[in-house]
């Protein structure tokens, strides 16, 4: 026993004596993933909800799927879809996709948040045209116990439920009856934030500002959103100054501050009340990712270039996003931890990458491709990296090319999109299936030696690009917003 202990001790000392770079090059064991295609309701495309809570802890994925029916709406107005088919909200679990339905008289619906108990919130049309906008009216809804529950408005013609926590508290925004040419979400009247609980919709304080919207709510009941300080458009953006705002459980609002510009966007709040997002710098020509905690707004900086965005933060305070690198307009995925931004790079062969989500185990997922043009590879980063193309880890046979990995829960399940050979896009859930076999590891190695070994089906106008472009307009972002 003593001899064996001595041998083990010597071996450990030898490992510790190795240069860090040598230790970091030791092979990382990867995992294989089963590919679950959510499918559609008879139409061409489907997409999952983003950037809100679209995947819960039990692997239930929500989103919207097209039907074969032509959209009767003027201008084919359907959230996130570039074509003209009716879209219904879905809930997908264990390979079974359920149509959540719409309000009576309506054609389209879309969900934005799901909690652990399976409550789904979002918006549904009711078949009436909003006379102020010329678009179909949409109402905040809760899907629960096979019912579609209309949460109502503050007297206006439209509302949306954006998130729900395990306490059954719902955050969102609603139109009121006050005309507003600069309504935050494009209504004809003022946009007002709400908290819905026990059947009651309560308006949240916006520190005197005319408009506000609640986007995300954590398990403590803290809500993050945006509000406008006044109704005066800025010469740089053409829109009033807009800040991020945090509402404490007692309803007290907190202005998160600025980095000098006139637009501050929150993208995530964790269960410690830490908020991340992006904020314009002075002059509104560029923006940086930010981290807010206990009254302090921290500029995360970049990787040497001009821009950055912080998309997500886990409960350990680890932040992920994208940041420009020096000398060009390319950007890489990053991990920011304890004040240090680490460059995660891109998938092999790509010029740009964005990290969208980090779980409590430090596993990070994102998308990689050609800067500002196409999505090419969904990827996973874990155990010190490097980035691994999820197409190499997926069990072959699905016929899909994986892009846009936006969520990974603590069970390691990943939500992404899959391109079909005909160019259609489907929402996809990846489920871990144990360690990689030899063929899987060979695919990983081949992709690193020769990136062309992984077939690429890249789309210049996919659902995700459309969605993120609309998000950029929704949050009044400068050019170069959240698109990959």
Number of C-alpha atoms within 10 A of each C-alpha: 6 7 8 9 10 11 12 12 12 12 12 11 11 10 13 11 10 11 9 10 8 9 12 13 11 8 7 13 11 18 18 22 24 18 22 19 22 29 21 23 22 11 17 19 28 29 29 33 25 19 21 20 24 24 28 20 17 16 23 23 28 33 26 30 31 27 19 14 14 15 19 15 19 12 10 17 18 22 15 23 22 16 15 18 24 24 31 24 30 27 24 23 15 13 14 12 19 15 16 21 20 25 20 11 10 16 23 30 28 31 32 26 32 29 23 16 15 20 18 30 30 27 29 32 24 19 18 15 16 16 11 13 13 13 18 25 22 27 26 27 28 23 22 14 9 9 13 20 17 19 20 19 20 20 12 21 24 25 31 29 32 26 29 33 23 17 14 16 19 32 33 28 29 32 29 20 14 13 15 18 12 22 22 27 21 14 24 24 24 23 30 27 27 27 23 17 14 8 8 11 19 14 17 20 19 23 16 10 15 19 29 31 28 28 28 29 32 21 17 15 24 24 29 28 25 25 29 27 18 15 16 12 13 12 10 13 16 11 20 23 20 24 22 27 27 25 21 15 12 8 16 13 18 17 15 21 17 22 20 14 20 25 27 31 26 28 23 27 27 20 17 16 23 21 29 30 24 29 30 22 19 13 13 20 16 19 29 24 29 26 25 18 14 11 11 10 16 17 19 21 19 24 20 13 16 20 25 31 30 33 27 29 29 21 15 16 21 18 31 30 29 31 32 25 20 13 9 10 16 20 30 27 31 29 22 18 14 9 12 11 18 15 18 22 22 26 29 20 16 17 17 28 31 33 34 26 27 29 20 17 14 17 18 32 30 32 28 31 25 17 17 18 15 22 28 27 32 30 29 24 20 17 13 12 15 16 22 23 29 28 25 24 26 24 18 14 8 13 12 22 22 32 32 27 28 28 28 27 19 16 14 20 20 28 31 25 27 32 23 17 11 8 15 16 25 26 28 28 29 24 20 18 13 11 14 21 13 9 12 20 19 12 18 22 15 15 21 17 10 11 17 12 14 18 12 17 19 19 18 14 12 20 22 24 22 16 20 18 19 16 18 16 13 12 17 22 24 17 14 15 21 23 20 26
